[in-house]
Structures are given as structure tokens and as C-alpha cells.
Amino acid sequence: MAEIEPRQPNTLGNTSLTLGILACIFVFSIGLCSGVAQQQGWLKHVGTLFFILGAIAAFIGALGALIGFGGLFGRNRSKATAIIGFILCVVSVLLFAAIVNAVK
């Protein structure tokens, strides 16, 4: 009878998942603040700061997407966290682009 090897942890997938969750939270929060600032008329005072912070969070999402893509390859590793992390990271980058387009 052949022994089944236990699955190894997917550190790239776990990292991508963590970065994806953080990037989505930060991009959404900054976008929410930008929307409120636009409605209240003080976006012109803090718009640059919000853009820089959102771009940093989107960049973290882009890095997480690359790391998640790398986590899809390899033997005997769970790929579920890499897939979810990759999707979350791509969502954070697209959310940043949509927010920037909406607040123009």
C-alpha cells in the first residue's frame, strides 16, 4: 500500500491571502473616505494624500497577486489560499481604479 504524503503548507498562498485581505480593507476604507470627502467638499484638501495611500494599498494588492500566482505552482501544496488571495488582490487593484475614476 502506498503512503500518502501530507500536504505541505502553501506559504505563498497564505501570504497572498493576507496581503489581499489587507489591501481590500485599506482600499475600501480610503475609497469610502474619499467619497465622503467629495460629498462634503473637502476632497481637494486631502485628495493627494488619499490617492497616495490608496495607491500604496493597490500596490500591495498587485504584489500579493504576483505572490498568489506563484503560489499556484508547486507540488503537494494546497492551492485554495493562493487562488482566493490572488482574487482578493486583483479585486483590490480594480477597486482602486474604480474609486479613482469615480472621484474625478
N, CA, C and O atoms as a printed pandas DataFrame, in Angstrom:
     atom_number atom_name residue_name chain_id  residue_number  x_coord  y_coord  z_coord
0              1         N          MET        A               1    0.827   -1.177    0.000
1              2        CA          MET        A               1    0.000    0.000    0.000
2              3         C          MET        A               1    0.879    1.252    0.000
3              4         O          MET        A               1    1.816    1.360    0.792
4              5         N          ALA        A               2    0.583    2.161   -0.859
5              6        CA          ALA        A               2    1.381    3.383   -0.978
6              7         C          ALA        A               2    0.987    4.380    0.103
7              8         O          ALA        A               2   -0.192    4.563    0.407
8              9         N          GLU        A               3    1.991    5.011    0.668
9             10        CA          GLU        A               3    1.718    6.024    1.681
10            11         C          GLU        A               3    1.377    7.348    1.017
11            12         O          GLU        A               3    1.973    7.736    0.012
12            13         N          ILE        A               4    0.419    8.018    1.596
13            14        CA          ILE        A               4    0.036    9.335    1.095
14            15         C          ILE        A               4    0.809   10.375    1.892
15            16         O          ILE        A               4    0.765   10.406    3.122
16            17         N          GLU        A               5    1.514   11.219    1.160
17            18        CA          GLU        A               5    2.290   12.262    1.834
18            19         C          GLU        A               5    1.355   13.372    2.302
19            20         O          GLU        A               5    0.437   13.752    1.576
20            21         N          PRO        A               6    1.574   13.890    3.488
21            22        CA          PRO        A               6    0.743   15.011    3.942
22            23         C          PRO        A               6    1.051   16.263    3.119
23            24         O          PRO        A               6    2.174   16.470    2.661
24            25         N          ARG        A               7    0.020   17.085    2.948
25            26        CA          ARG        A               7    0.202   18.304    2.168
26            27         C          ARG        A               7    1.066   19.291    2.932
27            28         O          ARG        A               7    0.961   19.433    4.151
28            29         N          GLN        A               8    1.916   19.964    2.185
29            30        CA          GLN        A               8    2.778   20.992    2.759
30            31         C          GLN        A               8    2.002   22.304    2.800
31            32         O          GLN        A               8    1.141   22.535    1.951
32            33         N          PRO        A               9    2.290   23.158    3.766
33            34        CA          PRO        A               9    1.608   24.462    3.776
34            35         C          PRO        A               9    2.076   25.320    2.599
35            36         O          PRO        A               9    3.243   25.288    2.207
36            37         N          ASN        A              10    1.160   26.065    2.065
37            38        CA          ASN        A              10    1.468   26.927    0.919
38            39         C          ASN        A              10    1.749   28.336    1.455
39            40         O          ASN        A              10    0.833   29.146    1.600
40            41         N          THR        A              11    3.002   28.615    1.743
41            42        CA          THR        A              11    3.352   29.904    2.335
42            43         C          THR        A              11    3.099   31.056    1.376
43            44         O          THR        A              11    2.733   32.147    1.812
44            45         N          LEU        A              12    3.287   30.840    0.083
45            46        CA          LEU        A              12    2.990   31.895   -0.896
46            47         C          LEU        A              12    1.495   32.181   -0.938
47            48         O          LEU        A              12    1.080   33.336   -1.026
48            49         N          GLY        A              13    0.690   31.128   -0.876
49            50        CA          GLY        A              13   -0.760   31.313   -0.861
50            51         C          GLY        A              13   -1.242   32.019    0.393
51            52         O          GLY        A              13   -2.112   32.886    0.327
52            53         N          ASN        A              14   -0.677   31.649    1.535
53            54        CA          ASN        A              14   -1.057   32.301    2.791
54            55         C          ASN        A              14   -0.663   33.775    2.787
55            56         O          ASN        A              14   -1.420   34.631    3.246
56            57         N          THR        A              15    0.524   34.063    2.268
57            58        CA          THR        A              15    0.973   35.454    2.178
58            59         C          THR        A              15    0.081   36.250    1.248
59            60         O          THR        A              15   -0.282   37.386    1.552
60            61         N          SER        A              16   -0.272   35.665    0.122
61            62        CA          SER        A              16   -1.148   36.338   -0.829
62            63         C          SER        A              16   -2.524   36.598   -0.223
63            64         O          SER        A              16   -3.107   37.662   -0.434
64            65         N          LEU        A              17   -3.032   35.646    0.515
65            66        CA          LEU        A              17   -4.330   35.821    1.161
66            67         C          LEU        A              17   -4.285   36.959    2.182
67            68         O          LEU        A              17   -5.197   37.784    2.238
68            69         N          THR        A              18   -3.239   36.998    2.974
69            70        CA          THR        A              18   -3.091   38.066    3.969
70            71         C          THR        A              18   -2.975   39.429    3.295
71            72         O          THR        A              18   -3.645   40.381    3.697
72            73         N          LEU        A              19   -2.134   39.526    2.278
73            74        CA          LEU        A              19   -1.979   40.795    1.560
74            75         C          LEU        A              19   -3.275   41.199    0.863
75            76         O          LEU        A              19   -3.606   42.383    0.813
76            77         N          GLY        A              20   -4.005   40.236    0.330
77            78        CA          GLY        A              20   -5.269   40.531   -0.338
78            79         C          GLY        A              20   -6.313   41.073    0.622
79            80         O          GLY        A              20   -7.030   42.019    0.299
80            81         N          ILE        A              21   -6.397   40.474    1.800
81            82        CA          ILE        A              21   -7.354   40.956    2.798
82            83         C          ILE        A              21   -6.992   42.366    3.241
83            84         O          ILE        A              21   -7.859   43.237    3.311
84            85         N          LEU        A              22   -5.719   42.595    3.540
85            86        CA          LEU        A              22   -5.286   43.928    3.974
86            87         C          LEU        A              22   -5.481   44.969    2.880
87            88         O          LEU        A              22   -5.953   46.072    3.154
88            89         N          ALA        A              23   -5.124   44.633    1.648
89            90        CA          ALA        A              23   -5.260   45.586    0.548
90            91         C          ALA        A              23   -6.724   45.944    0.308
91            92         O          ALA        A              23   -7.049   47.112    0.094
92            93         N          CYS        A              24   -7.604   44.950    0.342
93            94        CA          CYS        A              24   -9.030   45.232    0.140
94            95         C          CYS        A              24   -9.588   46.116    1.252
95            96         O          CYS        A              24  -10.355   47.041    0.986
96            97         N          ILE        A              25   -9.209   45.836    2.484
97            98        CA          ILE        A              25   -9.687   46.646    3.602
98            99         C          ILE        A              25   -9.213   48.088    3.455
99           100         O          ILE        A              25  -10.006   49.019    3.598
100          101         N          PHE        A              26   -7.924   48.277    3.170
101          102        CA          PHE        A              26   -7.382   49.630    3.073
102          103         C          PHE        A              26   -7.928   50.386    1.868
103          104         O          PHE        A              26   -8.273   51.561    1.987
104          105         N          VAL        A              27   -8.011   49.740    0.722
105          106        CA          VAL        A              27   -8.529   50.419   -0.473
106          107         C          VAL        A              27   -9.995   50.790   -0.272
107          108         O          VAL        A              27  -10.406   51.896   -0.624
108          109         N          PHE        A              28  -10.783   49.884    0.288
109          110        CA          PHE        A              28  -12.187   50.188    0.525
110          111         C          PHE        A              28  -12.340   51.337    1.512
111          112         O          PHE        A              28  -13.146   52.241    1.293
112          113         N          SER        A              29  -11.571   51.308    2.598
113          114        CA          SER        A              29  -11.669   52.365    3.609
114          115         C          SER        A              29  -11.265   53.721    3.056
115          116         O          SER        A              29  -11.933   54.724    3.307
116          117         N          ILE        A              30  -10.180   53.751    2.309
117          118        CA          ILE        A              30   -9.722   55.012    1.724
118          119         C          ILE        A              30  -10.719   55.497    0.675
119          120         O          ILE        A              30  -10.959   56.698    0.557
120          121         N          GLY        A              31  -11.292   54.588   -0.075
121          122        CA          GLY        A              31  -12.310   54.967   -1.057
122          123         C          GLY        A              31  -13.565   55.505   -0.396
123          124         O          GLY        A              31  -14.171   56.457   -0.889
124          125         N          LEU        A              32  -13.958   54.905    0.712
125          126        CA          LEU        A              32  -15.110   55.401    1.456
126          127         C          LEU        A              32  -14.844   56.808    1.990
127          128         O          LEU        A              32  -15.706   57.683    1.917
128          129         N          CYS        A              33  -13.651   57.013    2.521
129          130        CA          CYS        A              33  -13.283   58.354    2.999
130          131         C          CYS        A              33  -13.254   59.360    1.849
131          132         O          CYS        A              33  -13.654   60.511    2.019
132          133         N          SER        A              34  -12.789   58.931    0.695
133          134        CA          SER        A              34  -12.748   59.830   -0.466
134          135         C          SER        A              34  -14.147   60.204   -0.929
135          136         O          SER        A              34  -14.395   61.352   -1.298
136          137         N          GLY        A              35  -15.051   59.251   -0.910
137          138        CA          GLY        A              35  -16.432   59.551   -1.290
138          139         C          GLY        A              35  -17.095   60.525   -0.337
139          140         O          GLY        A              35  -17.800   61.438   -0.765
140          141         N          VAL        A              36  -16.870   60.332    0.951
141          142        CA          VAL        A              36  -17.426   61.256    1.942
142          143         C          VAL        A              36  -16.796   62.633    1.786
143          144         O          VAL        A              36  -17.486   63.649    1.869
144          145         N          ALA        A              37  -15.485   62.667    1.561
145          146        CA          ALA        A              37  -14.789   63.949    1.383
146          147         C          ALA        A              37  -15.284   64.685    0.145
147          148         O          ALA        A              37  -15.384   65.911    0.147
148          149         N          GLN        A              38  -15.592   63.946   -0.900
149          150        CA          GLN        A              38  -16.104   64.584   -2.115
150          151         C          GLN        A              38  -17.492   65.168   -1.856
151          152         O          GLN        A              38  -17.785   66.277   -2.300
152          153         N          GLN        A              39  -18.334   64.447   -1.154
153          154        CA          GLN        A              39  -19.678   64.948   -0.864
154          155         C          GLN        A              39  -19.641   66.165    0.048
155          156         O          GLN        A              39  -20.461   67.072   -0.095
156          157         N          GLN        A              40  -18.705   66.192    0.975
157          158        CA          GLN        A              40  -18.637   67.297    1.921
158          159         C          GLN        A              40  -17.775   68.454    1.423
159          160         O          GLN        A              40  -17.747   69.513    2.051
160          161         N          GLY        A              41  -17.078   68.272    0.316
161          162        CA          GLY        A              41  -16.343   69.351   -0.317
162          163         C          GLY        A              41  -14.924   69.565    0.165
163          164         O          GLY        A              41  -14.314   70.569   -0.203
164          165         N          TRP        A              42  -14.374   68.689    0.958
165          166        CA          TRP        A              42  -13.011   68.879    1.408
166          167         C          TRP        A              42  -12.031   67.887    0.780
167          168         O          TRP        A              42  -10.923   67.705    1.286
168          169         N          LEU        A              43  -12.432   67.248   -0.318
169          170        CA          LEU        A              43  -11.546   66.310   -1.005
170          171         C          LEU        A              43  -10.348   67.016   -1.624
171          172         O          LEU        A              43   -9.260   66.443   -1.698
172          173         N          LYS        A              44  -10.540   68.272   -2.076
173          174        CA          LYS        A              44   -9.428   68.993   -2.710
174          175         C          LYS        A              44   -8.286   69.233   -1.727
175          176         O          LYS        A              44   -7.147   69.437   -2.147
176          177         N          HIS        A              45   -8.569   69.211   -0.444
177          178        CA          HIS        A              45   -7.528   69.436    0.555
178          179         C          HIS        A              45   -6.747   68.167    0.889
179          180         O          HIS        A              45   -5.562   68.240    1.215
180          181         N          VAL        A              46   -7.386   67.026    0.814
181          182        CA          VAL        A              46   -6.738   65.773    1.209
182          183         C          VAL        A              46   -6.702   64.756    0.063
183          184         O          VAL        A              46   -6.354   63.595    0.279
184          185         N          GLY        A              47   -7.054   65.177   -1.132
185          186        CA          GLY        A              47   -7.123   64.252   -2.261
186          187         C          GLY        A              47   -5.794   63.600   -2.586
187          188         O          GLY        A              47   -5.739   62.409   -2.889
188          189         N          THR        A              48   -4.715   64.382   -2.525
189          190        CA          THR        A              48   -3.399   63.828   -2.836
190          191         C          THR        A              48   -2.998   62.769   -1.812
191          192         O          THR        A              48   -2.469   61.717   -2.169
192          193         N          LEU        A              49   -3.250   63.053   -0.561
193          194        CA          LEU        A              49   -2.935   62.086    0.486
194          195         C          LEU        A              49   -3.741   60.799    0.311
195          196         O          LEU        A              49   -3.194   59.701    0.421
196          197         N          PHE        A              50   -5.037   60.935    0.039
197          198        CA          PHE        A              50   -5.868   59.748   -0.177
198          199         C          PHE        A              50   -5.390   58.960   -1.396
199          200         O          PHE        A              50   -5.389   57.730   -1.381
200          201         N          PHE        A              51   -4.983   59.672   -2.455
201          202        CA          PHE        A              51   -4.506   58.985   -3.653
202          203         C          PHE        A              51   -3.222   58.208   -3.355
203          204         O          PHE        A              51   -3.079   57.060   -3.775
204          205         N          ILE        A              52   -2.298   58.827   -2.639
205          206        CA          ILE        A              52   -1.042   58.151   -2.320
206          207         C          ILE        A              52   -1.289   56.921   -1.445
207          208         O          ILE        A              52   -0.736   55.852   -1.701
208          209         N          LEU        A              53   -2.115   57.074   -0.419
209          210        CA          LEU        A              53   -2.409   55.934    0.460
210          211         C          LEU        A              53   -3.141   54.819   -0.296
211          212         O          LEU        A              53   -2.851   53.640   -0.094
212          213         N          GLY        A              54   -4.082   55.186   -1.160
213          214        CA          GLY        A              54   -4.785   54.183   -1.952
214          215         C          GLY        A              54   -3.878   53.490   -2.946
215          216         O          GLY        A              54   -3.997   52.287   -3.177
216          217         N          ALA        A              55   -2.957   54.265   -3.542
217          218        CA          ALA        A              55   -2.020   53.669   -4.498
218          219         C          ALA        A              55   -1.070   52.699   -3.802
219          220         O          ALA        A              55   -0.715   51.661   -4.362
220          221         N          ILE        A              56   -0.662   53.035   -2.587
221          222        CA          ILE        A              56    0.195   52.118   -1.829
222          223         C          ILE        A              56   -0.550   50.819   -1.527
223          224         O          ILE        A              56    0.010   49.731   -1.661
224          225         N          ALA        A              57   -1.810   50.939   -1.122
225          226        CA          ALA        A              57   -2.606   49.739   -0.832
226          227         C          ALA        A              57   -2.839   48.917   -2.104
227          228         O          ALA        A              57   -2.812   47.687   -2.064
228          229         N          ALA        A              58   -3.067   49.600   -3.234
229          230        CA          ALA        A              58   -3.244   48.880   -4.502
230          231         C          ALA        A              58   -1.942   48.209   -4.928
231          232         O          ALA        A              58   -1.964   47.118   -5.498
232          233         N          PHE        A              59   -0.816   48.849   -4.658
233          234        CA          PHE        A              59    0.478   48.242   -4.975
234          235         C          PHE        A              59    0.704   46.990   -4.131
235          236         O          PHE        A              59    1.226   45.988   -4.622
236          237         N          ILE        A              60    0.310   47.052   -2.863
237          238        CA          ILE        A              60    0.388   45.858   -2.014
238          239         C          ILE        A              60   -0.485   44.757   -2.607
239          240         O          ILE        A              60   -0.109   43.585   -2.591
240          241         N          GLY        A              61   -1.662   45.139   -3.133
241          242        CA          GLY        A              61   -2.528   44.165   -3.791
242          243         C          GLY        A              61   -1.891   43.576   -5.033
243          244         O          GLY        A              61   -2.024   42.382   -5.299
244          245         N          ALA        A              62   -1.187   44.425   -5.805
245          246        CA          ALA        A              62   -0.515   43.922   -7.011
246          247         C          ALA        A              62    0.607   42.956   -6.645
247          248         O          ALA        A              62    0.785   41.928   -7.299
248          249         N          LEU        A              63    1.361   43.284   -5.603
249          250        CA          LEU        A              63    2.410   42.353   -5.149
250          251         C          LEU        A              63    1.795   41.043   -4.657
251          252         O          LEU        A              63    2.308   39.959   -4.937
252          253         N          GLY        A              64    0.697   41.158   -3.928
253          254        CA          GLY        A              64    0.021   39.953   -3.451
254          255         C          GLY        A              64   -0.504   39.093   -4.588
255          256         O          GLY        A              64   -0.507   37.865   -4.495
256          257         N          ALA        A              65   -0.951   39.742   -5.670
257          258        CA          ALA        A              65   -1.425   38.977   -6.827
258          259         C          ALA        A              65   -0.274   38.199   -7.467
259          260         O          ALA        A              65   -0.438   37.046   -7.867
260          261         N          LEU        A              66    0.878   38.838   -7.558
261          262        CA          LEU        A              66    2.040   38.127   -8.113
262          263         C          LEU        A              66    2.461   36.974   -7.211
263          264         O          LEU        A              66    2.794   35.891   -7.692
264          265         N          ILE        A              67    2.444   37.210   -5.914
265          266        CA          ILE        A              67    2.802   36.150   -4.962
266          267         C          ILE        A              67    1.771   35.020   -5.023
267          268         O          ILE        A              67    2.133   33.844   -4.978
268          269         N          GLY        A              68    0.482   35.379   -5.126
269          270        CA          GLY        A              68   -0.564   34.365   -5.237
270          271         C          GLY        A              68   -0.448   33.553   -6.511
271          272         O          GLY        A              68   -0.699   32.347   -6.516
272          273         N          PHE        A              69   -0.067   34.218   -7.593
273          274        CA          PHE        A              69    0.142   33.496   -8.848
274          275         C          PHE        A              69    1.283   32.499   -8.701
275          276         O          PHE        A              69    1.219   31.384   -9.218
276          277         N          GLY        A              70    2.327   32.913   -7.989
277          278        CA          GLY        A              70    3.435   31.989   -7.736
278          279         C          GLY        A              70    3.023   30.829   -6.844
279          280         O          GLY        A              70    3.567   29.731   -6.958
280          281         N          GLY        A              71    2.065   31.069   -5.958
281          282        CA          GLY        A              71    1.596   30.011   -5.070
282          283         C          GLY        A              71    0.744   28.962   -5.758
283          284         O          GLY        A              71    0.466   27.910   -5.182
284          285         N          LEU        A              72    0.326   29.238   -6.988
285          286        CA          LEU        A              72   -0.472   28.259   -7.728
286          287         C          LEU        A              72    0.368   27.105   -8.257
287          288         O          LEU        A              72   -0.166   26.062   -8.635
288          289         N          PHE        A              73    1.672   27.295   -8.282
289          290        CA          PHE        A              73    2.560   26.266   -8.816
290          291         C          PHE        A              73    3.266   25.569   -7.669
291          292         O          PHE        A              73    3.546   26.172   -6.634
292          293         N          GLY        A              74    3.539   24.341   -7.860
293          294        CA          GLY        A              74    4.219   23.558   -6.832
294          295         C          GLY        A              74    3.467   22.275   -6.579
295          296         O          GLY        A              74    2.265   22.170   -6.822
296          297         N          ARG        A              75    4.196   21.315   -6.091
297          298        CA          ARG        A              75    3.625   20.005   -5.858
298          299         C          ARG        A              75    3.210   19.825   -4.418
299          300         O          ARG        A              75    3.844   20.358   -3.507
300          301         N          ASN        A              76    2.171   19.092   -4.220
301          302        CA          ASN        A              76    1.740   18.665   -2.895
302          303         C          ASN        A              76    1.455   19.847   -1.962
303          304         O          ASN        A              76    1.736   19.796   -0.764
304          305         N          ARG        A              77    0.898   20.897   -2.533
305          306        CA          ARG        A              77    0.544   22.077   -1.742
306          307         C          ARG        A              77   -0.910   22.438   -2.020
307          308         O          ARG        A              77   -1.404   22.287   -3.138
308          309         N          SER        A              78   -1.570   22.909   -0.998
309          310        CA          SER        A              78   -2.941   23.363   -1.166
310          311         C          SER        A              78   -2.948   24.660   -1.963
311          312         O          SER        A              78   -2.200   25.590   -1.659
312          313         N          LYS        A              79   -3.782   24.715   -2.965
313          314        CA          LYS        A              79   -3.815   25.898   -3.819
314          315         C          LYS        A              79   -5.002   26.810   -3.535
315          316         O          LYS        A              79   -5.138   27.857   -4.167
316          317         N          ALA        A              80   -5.853   26.434   -2.606
317          318        CA          ALA        A              80   -7.060   27.219   -2.324
318          319         C          ALA        A              80   -6.724   28.608   -1.806
319          320         O          ALA        A              80   -7.325   29.591   -2.238
320          321         N          THR        A              81   -5.770   28.701   -0.884
321          322        CA          THR        A              81   -5.425   30.017   -0.347
322          323         C          THR        A              81   -4.783   30.884   -1.406
323          324         O          THR        A              81   -4.986   32.098   -1.417
324          325         N          ALA        A              82   -4.010   30.285   -2.298
325          326        CA          ALA        A              82   -3.377   31.059   -3.372
326          327         C          ALA        A              82   -4.429   31.602   -4.335
327          328         O          ALA        A              82   -4.318   32.737   -4.798
328          329         N          ILE        A              83   -5.433   30.809   -4.635
329          330        CA          ILE        A              83   -6.492   31.257   -5.554
330          331         C          ILE        A              83   -7.299   32.393   -4.928
331          332         O          ILE        A              83   -7.531   33.418   -5.570
332          333         N          ILE        A              84   -7.721   32.217   -3.689
333          334        CA          ILE        A              84   -8.503   33.254   -3.009
334          335         C          ILE        A              84   -7.669   34.514   -2.815
335          336         O          ILE        A              84   -8.169   35.622   -3.010
336          337         N          GLY        A              85   -6.406   34.357   -2.434
337          338        CA          GLY        A              85   -5.521   35.512   -2.273
338          339         C          GLY        A              85   -5.317   36.252   -3.580
339          340         O          GLY        A              85   -5.329   37.483   -3.609
340          341         N          PHE        A              86   -5.129   35.513   -4.659
341          342        CA          PHE        A              86   -4.962   36.133   -5.972
342          343         C          PHE        A              86   -6.204   36.932   -6.359
343          344         O          PHE        A              86   -6.099   38.058   -6.846
344          345         N          ILE        A              87   -7.370   36.346   -6.141
345          346        CA          ILE        A              87   -8.623   37.024   -6.490
346          347         C          ILE        A              87   -8.808   38.294   -5.651
347          348         O          ILE        A              87   -9.174   39.340   -6.187
348          349         N          LEU        A              88   -8.558   38.207   -4.344
349          350        CA          LEU        A              88   -8.690   39.380   -3.475
350          351         C          LEU        A              88   -7.726   40.492   -3.875
351          352         O          LEU        A              88   -8.087   41.669   -3.858
352          353         N          CYS        A              89   -6.519   40.123   -4.228
353          354        CA          CYS        A              89   -5.526   41.124   -4.625
354          355         C          CYS        A              89   -5.926   41.811   -5.931
355          356         O          CYS        A              89   -5.782   43.027   -6.060
356          357         N          VAL        A              90   -6.418   41.053   -6.882
357          358        CA          VAL        A              90   -6.866   41.648   -8.145
358          359         C          VAL        A              90   -8.080   42.547   -7.894
359          360         O          VAL        A              90   -8.197   43.609   -8.505
360          361         N          VAL        A              91   -8.975   42.134   -7.006
361          362        CA          VAL        A              91  -10.135   42.957   -6.659
362          363         C          VAL        A              91   -9.691   44.277   -6.039
363          364         O          VAL        A              91  -10.278   45.318   -6.331
364          365         N          SER        A              92   -8.672   44.255   -5.195
365          366        CA          SER        A              92   -8.212   45.494   -4.572
366          367         C          SER        A              92   -7.641   46.461   -5.605
367          368         O          SER        A              92   -7.868   47.667   -5.506
368          369         N          VAL        A              93   -6.911   45.959   -6.585
369          370        CA          VAL        A              93   -6.365   46.826   -7.631
370          371         C          VAL        A              93   -7.492   47.399   -8.496
371          372         O          VAL        A              93   -7.476   48.584   -8.827
372          373         N          LEU        A              94   -8.460   46.568   -8.858
373          374        CA          LEU        A              94   -9.587   47.042   -9.662
374          375         C          LEU        A              94  -10.464   48.015   -8.877
375          376         O          LEU        A              94  -10.992   48.972   -9.444
376          377         N          LEU        A              95  -10.618   47.775   -7.584
377          378        CA          LEU        A              95  -11.388   48.682   -6.739
378          379         C          LEU        A              95  -10.717   50.049   -6.657
379          380         O          LEU        A              95  -11.400   51.073   -6.685
380          381         N          PHE        A              96   -9.405   50.077   -6.557
381          382        CA          PHE        A              96   -8.690   51.348   -6.544
382          383         C          PHE        A              96   -8.906   52.105   -7.849
383          384         O          PHE        A              96   -9.154   53.310   -7.837
384          385         N          ALA        A              97   -8.811   51.397   -8.981
385          386        CA          ALA        A              97   -9.031   52.050  -10.271
386          387         C          ALA        A              97  -10.451   52.586  -10.389
387          388         O          ALA        A              97  -10.661   53.674  -10.924
388          389         N          ALA        A              98  -11.427   51.831   -9.893
389          390        CA          ALA        A              98  -12.825   52.289   -9.956
390          391         C          ALA        A              98  -13.055   53.504   -9.053
391          392         O          ALA        A              98  -13.797   54.417   -9.417
392          393         N          ILE        A              99  -12.429   53.516   -7.893
393          394        CA          ILE        A              99  -12.591   54.639   -6.973
394          395         C          ILE        A              99  -11.957   55.904   -7.545
395          396         O          ILE        A              99  -12.541   56.985   -7.473
396          397         N          VAL        A             100  -10.773   55.764   -8.107
397          398        CA          VAL        A             100  -10.100   56.923   -8.713
398          399         C          VAL        A             100  -10.944   57.469   -9.858
399          400         O          VAL        A             100  -11.064   58.683  -10.019
400          401         N          ASN        A             101  -11.524   56.580  -10.647
401          402        CA          ASN        A             101  -12.362   57.017  -11.758
402          403         C          ASN        A             101  -13.645   57.684  -11.267
403          404         O          ASN        A             101  -14.134   58.623  -11.895
404          405         N          ALA        A             102  -14.192   57.207  -10.152
405          406        CA          ALA        A             102  -15.468   57.739   -9.646
406          407         C          ALA        A             102  -15.292   59.085   -8.956
407          408         O          ALA        A             102  -16.218   59.897   -8.952
408          409         N          VAL        A             103  -14.129   59.338   -8.376
409          410        CA          VAL        A             103  -13.952   60.561   -7.592
410          411         C          VAL        A             103  -13.378   61.700   -8.431
411          412         O          VAL        A             103  -13.217   62.809   -7.921
412          413         N          LYS        A             104  -13.071   61.461   -9.675
413          414        CA          LYS        A             104  -12.505   62.517  -10.534
414          415         C          LYS        A             104  -13.411   63.721  -10.590
415          416         O          LYS        A             104  -13.093   64.701  -11.263
